[in-house]
Amino acid sequence: MNKKPFVTKEQLDEITKTYPTPFHLYDEKGIRENVKALKEAFAWNPGYKEYFAVKATPNPFLIQILREYGCGCDCSSYTELMISEAVGAVGQDIMFSSNDTPADEFKLADRLGATINLDDITHIEFLEETIGHIPERISCRYNPGGLFKISNDIMDNPGDAKYGMTTPQMYEAFRTLKSKGAKEFGIHAFLASNTVTNDYYPMLAKVLFEEAVKLRKETGAHITFINLSGGIGIPYRPDQEPNDIHAIGEGVRRVYEEVLVPAGMGDVAIYTELGRYILGPYGCLVTTAIHEKHTHKEYIGVDACAVNLMRPAMYGAYHHITVSGKEDAPCDHKYDVTGSLCENNDKFAIDRMLPKIDMGDYLVIHDTGAHGFSMGYNYNGKLKSAELLLKEDGSVQLIRRAEAPNDYFATFDCFDIGKKLIK
Ligand SMILES: *Cc1c(COP(=O)(O)O)cnc(C)c1O
């Protein structure tokens, strides 16, 4: 597949007159079409709801767009809960799927009426002590352990993951919660990340649905929702086949009718907590080539760095790069594309075949719409970039300004920046 950016060189020439690179740019049209397709794919389930994983792209302007399609927020921290509240997502519009949870976060989640998804059996007591009661509606996160396989392919290793409760713990947790007044139960699991196959959700659904039937039978718990969480991936590489969300929705429906309906559980709502799948392809990092270096290798230095997009440095993740305006030029130059951190892993691409790059060219780094900006940090005192929204009418809206030095220095209360030490 030919990965083409959603923004042209002409548009970038216009945008950069107002907003200098680097910046993350999001595609409103693509976002709307994608979330509409997701809703259609699960429309067979009357209770279906997507809780957007706020950590993927914690920008209220983008989440507000998703809200128009009925999406709630999946939060796992204090500030994510605050963002959710700010966009009007409260009560059953919040799924609080945290782990190793501080008391203050449970308190805020409870105050907002969020559905709390417990990561561990010991959190029952911790929650009860923290908020003074057990909510009537509650969820437990399940981790069956072992390897998660599709045919012979290992998708992920839940047995090595810190999340969730074991099978016996799920039964004990449901019984305990029930005895403490819980009335409505949910089951949640996230067993594989960034899956580029239509089989992951249906397979996960089968595991969870079968477990749900047994849990209801043995504990008498009234299970009202099953949360398939995140994990539907995107094709970061041009040779990958994208997931077909309609096939995924149909696959889950088949398992639902095979397992839940005959067990008299045909009223269970299906929830998802997608992040990457919702926004990943609809954001890109736009950066300018500012240096070229010819030593033991050929380097192109750009004005963005790993602070703006950490995935290549952290996971060795592939992000496709297009040299804007040279979409049809032959890829006959081999480059390492680097940022400016004093870290040798600060490379957006290694030995990447690209068209000849000239200084001032815009490089569009694809698929940064989720887990892109949000993973940013401030190493080397580098500042985070702006986020811009390319609207459906072609105009551009600043949805988060770039950090300025004062933002970076704001937490030094005893230091008058640029002047002197106060104490
Ligand atoms: C990260 C996360 C998600 C979203 O994952 P994606 O890979 O973006 O789909 C959903 N739920 C929980 C609990 C998470 O931690």
Ligand as a Chemical Component Dictionary entry (heavy atoms), coordinates in Angstrom:
data_LIG
# 
_chem_comp.id                   LIG 
_chem_comp.type                 NON-POLYMER 
_chem_comp.pdbx_formal_charge   0 
_chem_comp.three_letter_code    LIG 
# 
loop_
_chem_comp_atom.comp_id 
_chem_comp_atom.atom_id 
_chem_comp_atom.alt_atom_id 
_chem_comp_atom.type_symbol 
_chem_comp_atom.charge 
_chem_comp_atom.model_Cartn_x 
_chem_comp_atom.model_Cartn_y 
_chem_comp_atom.model_Cartn_z 
_chem_comp_atom.pdbx_ordinal 
LIG C1 C1 C 0 -3.457 1.835  26.629 1  
LIG C2 C2 C 0 -4.785 1.313  26.965 2  
LIG C3 C3 C 0 -5.814 1.272  26.013 3  
LIG C4 C4 C 0 -5.638 1.700  24.590 4  
LIG O1 O1 O 0 -4.709 0.913  23.905 5  
LIG P1 P1 P 0 -4.524 1.056  22.328 6  
LIG O2 O2 O 0 -3.294 0.240  22.050 7  
LIG O3 O3 O 0 -4.316 2.490  22.052 8  
LIG O4 O4 O 0 -5.736 0.506  21.696 9  
LIG C5 C5 C 0 -7.049 0.812  26.427 10 
LIG N1 N1 N 0 -7.267 0.412  27.705 11 
LIG C6 C6 C 0 -6.304 0.426  28.636 12 
LIG C7 C7 C 0 -6.622 -0.006 30.013 13 
LIG C8 C8 C 0 -5.031 0.867  28.296 14 
LIG O5 O5 O 0 -4.077 0.876  29.226 15 
# 
loop_
_chem_comp_bond.comp_id 
_chem_comp_bond.atom_id_1 
_chem_comp_bond.atom_id_2 
_chem_comp_bond.value_order 
_chem_comp_bond.pdbx_ordinal 
LIG C1 C2 SING 1  
LIG C2 C3 SING 2  
LIG C2 C8 DOUB 3  
LIG C3 C4 SING 4  
LIG C3 C5 DOUB 5  
LIG C4 O1 SING 6  
LIG O1 P1 SING 7  
LIG P1 O2 DOUB 8  
LIG P1 O3 SING 9  
LIG P1 O4 SING 10 
LIG C5 N1 SING 11 
LIG N1 C6 DOUB 12 
LIG C6 C7 SING 13 
LIG C6 C8 SING 14 
LIG C8 O5 SING 15 
# 
